[in-house]
Amino acid sequence: MAKVNRKELVAVLDRVSPGVGSKEADIQATSFLFQDGFVYTYNDEVSVCAVLPDAMEEFECAVLAKD
């Protein structure tokens, strides 16, 4: 298992957080999507993506973006 620099990952998640919505009825709008070396957020108005750290480039899943 690859090690991920926590500070680097948190910085990437902070960059894409403007795309996280508050409507809990829409699971996509309240999640981070990790796919193809990028992390994505989308909230019906804003879509944001950022490149993931190298250690996470093959990581694929969706994670709820709760505090």
JOPE-V939282 format. One record per pair of residues at least 24 apart in sequence whose ideal C-beta (glycine too) atoms are under 7 Angstrom apart, sorted by the first residue. I is the first residue (numbers start at 1). J is the second residue. D is the distance in whole Angstrom. If there is no record, write none. Layout:
((I;J;D) (I;J;D))
//
This chain:
((2;55;4) (3;55;6) (4;53;6) (4;55;5) (4;56;6) (5;53;6) (8;53;5) (9;53;6) (12;39;6) (12;50;5) (12;52;6) (12;53;7) (13;39;7) (15;50;5) (16;41;5) (16;48;4) (16;49;7) (16;50;5) (17;41;7) (18;46;6) (18;48;6) (19;43;6) (19;46;5) (19;47;6) (19;48;4) (20;65;4) (30;64;6) (30;65;6) (31;62;5) (31;63;6) (31;64;5) (31;65;6) (32;62;7) (32;63;5) (32;65;5) (33;62;5) (34;59;5) (34;60;6) (34;61;5) (35;60;5))
//
